[in-house]
Amino acid sequence: MTSYLEFEKPLAELERRIGELRAAADQEEVELDIDAEVARLEKKAQGQLATIYKSLTPWQKTQVARHPSRPHFGDYVAHAFTDFMPLGGDRAFGDDQAILGGFATLDTPDGGVKVMLIGHEKGNDTQSRLKHNFGMGKPEGYRKAIRLMEMAGRFGLPVVTLVDTSGAFPGVEAEERGQAEAIARATEACLNLPVPMVAAIVGEGGSGGAVALASAERVLMMEHAVYSVISPEGCASILWRSPDKAPDAAEAMKVTAQDLKQLGVVDKVVDEPLGGAHRDPVAASKALGKAIAGELSALSGKSAKALRDARAKRFMAIGSLA
């Protein structure tokens, strides 16, 4: 069953009507000729969908980025990569299921590129969301990411990260195990990699929990993803003492891919299928895979020093007034 966001409610009525017409035709013993009416309604629905998604506000894009059916790490692995071999554990405490990673082959026209793939997994239903802690990584998750990045460096494999988290887990146990230190070390590991690294913000990119896997020389962002130092609700609670001001906060914070591309925080915006990635996860995954492959191709052959210098230059330039 399709889950509709509040601003999609007019579209929901049209698509409900289309479904009813098709169901009626299936149940009637005498075949009904509904093709013309269904075609008319589908054309109208597509037009309305295009109109809605052409003028989304930053707050509406935030809602799209959080859509329950939006593809997550496992979906991208299934549709844009092959031969995924998961690797677990940080060799110190345990295996965090919010951050997954392992060897994989990125699908390309010329046969594929071997990579180290790391990313946040939010889960797709209640049980899996609890298992993956809603994509909120704990210290052992970021230490696992560090271990995998160091392994990629030894084996000469490019690193690809898929970022989708509201932020690192803020619980007491995470703080007891050194959450801030783990995030800082993961960020350092990204910046020191001797191999190419491409990061993609595929849903939410929240705070240091996102930056720890996104400090790459090339940062991509899905068209309806968001990326910010704090959630719009958190910002609104601090500035206005009211989470109801979240839409105003999202506008002021410049959280959208389009704004961040203009500000130089991300390098490329990857187009999503009409209506968001949740309407066609396969097409969204393949579009992202193609974009990542293009970036890795451009980075191949560069020395470790050139890659590190590019990362340093890229991040030092953010916010510069010069």
Rosetta blueprint (number, residue, H / E / L):
1 M L
2 T L
3 S L
4 Y L
5 L L
6 E H
7 F H
8 E H
9 K H
10 P H
11 L H
12 A H
13 E H
14 L H
15 E H
16 R H
17 R H
18 I H
19 G H
20 E H
21 L H
22 R H
23 A H
24 A H
25 A H
26 D H
27 Q H
28 E L
29 E L
30 V L
31 E L
32 L L
33 D L
34 I L
35 D H
36 A H
37 E H
38 V H
39 A H
40 R H
41 L H
42 E H
43 K H
44 K H
45 A H
46 Q H
47 G H
48 Q H
49 L H
50 A H
51 T H
52 I H
53 Y H
54 K H
55 S L
56 L L
57 T L
58 P H
59 W H
60 Q H
61 K H
62 T H
63 Q H
64 V H
65 A H
66 R L
67 H L
68 P L
69 S L
70 R L
71 P L
72 H L
73 F H
74 G H
75 D H
76 Y H
77 V H
78 A H
79 H H
80 A H
81 F E
82 T E
83 D E
84 F E
85 M E
86 P E
87 L L
88 G L
89 G L
90 D L
91 R L
92 A L
93 F L
94 G L
95 D L
96 D L
97 Q L
98 A L
99 I E
100 L E
101 G E
102 G E
103 F E
104 A E
105 T E
106 L E
107 D L
108 T L
109 P L
110 D L
111 G L
112 G L
113 V E
114 K E
115 V E
116 M E
117 L E
118 I E
119 G E
120 H E
121 E L
122 K L
123 G L
124 N L
125 D L
126 T H
127 Q H
128 S H
129 R H
130 L H
131 K H
132 H L
133 N H
134 F H
135 G H
136 M L
137 G L
138 K L
139 P H
140 E H
141 G H
142 Y H
143 R H
144 K H
145 A H
146 I H
147 R H
148 L H
149 M H
150 E H
151 M H
152 A H
153 G H
154 R H
155 F H
156 G L
157 L L
158 P L
159 V E
160 V E
161 T E
162 L E
163 V E
164 D E
165 T E
166 S L
167 G L
168 A L
169 F L
170 P L
171 G L
172 V H
173 E H
174 A H
175 E H
176 E H
177 R L
178 G L
179 Q H
180 A H
181 E H
182 A H
183 I H
184 A H
185 R H
186 A H
187 T H
188 E H
189 A H
190 C H
191 L H
192 N H
193 L L
194 P L
195 V L
196 P L
197 M E
198 V E
199 A E
200 A E
201 I E
202 V E
203 G E
204 E E
205 G E
206 G E
207 S H
208 G H
209 G H
210 A H
211 V H
212 A L
213 L L
214 A L
215 S L
216 A L
217 E L
218 R E
219 V E
220 L E
221 M E
222 M E
223 E L
224 H L
225 A L
226 V E
227 Y E
228 S E
229 V L
230 I L
231 S L
232 P H
233 E H
234 G H
235 C H
236 A H
237 S H
238 I H
239 L H
240 W L
241 R L
242 S L
243 P H
244 D H
245 K H
246 A H
247 P H
248 D H
249 A H
250 A H
251 E H
252 A H
253 M H
254 K L
255 V L
256 T E
257 A H
258 Q H
259 D H
260 L H
261 K H
262 Q H
263 L H
264 G L
265 V L
266 V L
267 D L
268 K E
269 V E
270 V E
271 D L
272 E L
273 P L
274 L L
275 G L
276 G L
277 A H
278 H H
279 R H
280 D L
281 P H
282 V H
283 A H
284 A H
285 S H
286 K H
287 A H
288 L H
289 G H
290 K H
291 A H
292 I H
293 A H
294 G H
295 E H
296 L H
297 S H
298 A H
299 L H
300 S L
301 G L
302 K L
303 S L
304 A H
305 K H
306 A H
307 L H
308 R H
309 D H
310 A H
311 R H
312 A H
313 K H
314 R H
315 F H
316 M H
317 A H
318 I L
319 G L
320 S L
321 L L
322 A L
